[in-house]
């Protein structure tokens, strides 16, 4: 294991991540990050030209640290639309507890802070793209329930696995994460997959 100190850019990202989780509901300024990192505000701007760039980079950094790309290989290996949908629910369902702190921070300020809104929207676009790929494959196979268009099916799938719904079921209702994943897979299957009578 390397004992190398992270470079300045990584220190800034780590400090921003920590501040966002500590100060949920509050905007984090470049001066807050500079102070937490022990560098000047100008030094932060040398690495990130704007708060928006910093927020998006921090969100991407969390994904990288948590190994999102490796997890997504499960989705990439799926052969059918149904397997892709199941993989999407599983990967995202297992990922949400690990990123809940930063997700909550982004959600709590996105309506009043353009930078966190940009970071949140960037992440949700990515998730929606995976939902769309699964639905497209399902439809190409002739297995999408006929009452759904591709766009509507993508929207409902994306909404059902949203962090708000995960939070409601696991934190408010006390479901285990395993139960959440299992039930969500079953619900989405019954809702979107054509089952001939």
N, C-alpha and C positions, 0 to 999 in steps of 0.2 A: 504494500500500500504506500502510495507516495505521500511524503510529508511536505511536499512543495506547497508554498503559500499560493492561494488563488491569485490570478492577475487582477489588476484594478477593475477591469470590466466585469469580471466574475464577482468580485467583492461588491460592486455596485448592485448587480443583479441579486445577490444573496441578501444584501441589506434591504433592498426594495421589497423583496418577497417577505422578509421578516416583518418589516414595518406594515405592510398591507394586512398581514394576518393579525398583528397586534392592534391595529387601529381600524378595525372594520367599521365602515360607515364614514370614515374621514378621508379626505383627499390627502395624498402624499405629495409634497412638493420636492423640487430638485434640491432645495436647501436642507430638507429633512434627510434626504438620502445622503447628501454630502456630509452632514454632521454624523450620521450613523456609520458612514464608511471612514470618516476621519480624513477627508480630502476637501478641497475647495469646491464650491458650486461650479466654477469654471471647468474644473477637472471632470465633473460629471458630464457637462455639456461637450467636452472633447470626445466622449464615448457615445453619447446619445444626444442628438441635436434637438430633441423635444421630449416633453413628458409622454406624449403619445407613443413615440418610438421606444421609450424606456418601459412603458407599461406592456406593450406588445412583446418586447424582448424578454421581460420578466416572465410573462405568461408562457412564452415559448421555452424559456430556461427551465421552468418548473416541469413542463412536459418532458424535456430532455432528461432532467435529473430523475424523474419518475419512470423513465423508459417507455414512453408512449409508443415510439416507433417500433420497438421490439414487440410490444403487445399487439400492435396493429397487424403484425405478420399473421396472426390467427385469422383475421378478417381476409387478408390477401390469399390465404390458403383455401378458403371456403369455395366449394365447387358450385353450389346451387344458391338460388335466391334465399331459400329458407335457412340454409347454413350461414349465409352472409348476415341475415337478420339476427339469428341467434348469436353469432360472433359479435355483432355490433352491441347487442344488449349486454353480453358478457364482458367484453372489453371495457365498455363505458361504465357498466355497473360496478366492476372491480376497481376502476380508476377513480370514480367519484369520491369515495371516502378519503382517498389520499390527497385529493386536490380541493377538498371541501373548504378549507381555510381561505385559500386564495380566490376560489370561486365566489364565496360569500362576500369577500372584500370587493371583488369586481361588481357583483350584483348590487351591492348596497350603495354604490356611488355612480353606477352607469347612467342614471337619469340626470345627474347634475354635473358629471365630469366627462368631457369628450374623450380624454385619454383612456380612462378605464372602459368607457363604452366601446372604443375602437378595439381594445384588447379582447373584451368579451365577445364582440361581434365576429372578430377574427376566429376565435375558438368555436363559436357556434356554427359559423359557415362551414368549417371543417367537419364537424359532426353531421351537419345536414347533408354534406356531400356524400358521406358514408351511407347515411340513410337512403339517399337517392340512388346510389349505386346498387344497394340491395333490392330496392323496389323495382328498379329498371330490370335487373336480372330476373326477378320473380315474374314480372310482366312478360319479358321476352320468352320465358318458359311456359307462358299461358296459365300461370298459377295465381295471378293477382285476382282477388275477389272482384267480380264484374261491376259492383256498385262504386268502386273507387277508380278515379283517374290516377295516373302516376303522380301528378303534383299533389293531389289531396292525400294520397297514401303516404307520400314522403312527409308531408306536413304533420299528419297525425302520428306517424312513427316517431318523428323528431320530437314532437310535443310530449308523447307518452314517456319517452326516456329522458325528459328534461331534468335538470338538477332540482328544480322546484318540486317535481313529483317524487323524485328520489328522497328529498329532504322530508317531505310530508309523510311518506310511508315508513322510512327507516327511523327518522328522529322523532316525529310527532306520534306516529302509530306504533313505533317500537318493533317493526319488522327487522329480522336479521337481513344482512346483505344477500345471503344465499336465497332466502325466501323471496326477496325483491326480484332477483335475477330470474328465478324459476317462474314466478307468477307473471312477470312482465313478458317473458318469452311466450308463455302459454296465451296470454291476453292478445299479444300482437299477432301470434299465429292464427288464433280464432277470428280476429278482426280483419286481417288483411289477406289471408290465404284462401283461395277458392277451394271449398270442400264439396265436391259433387255429392248430391243426395242419392 
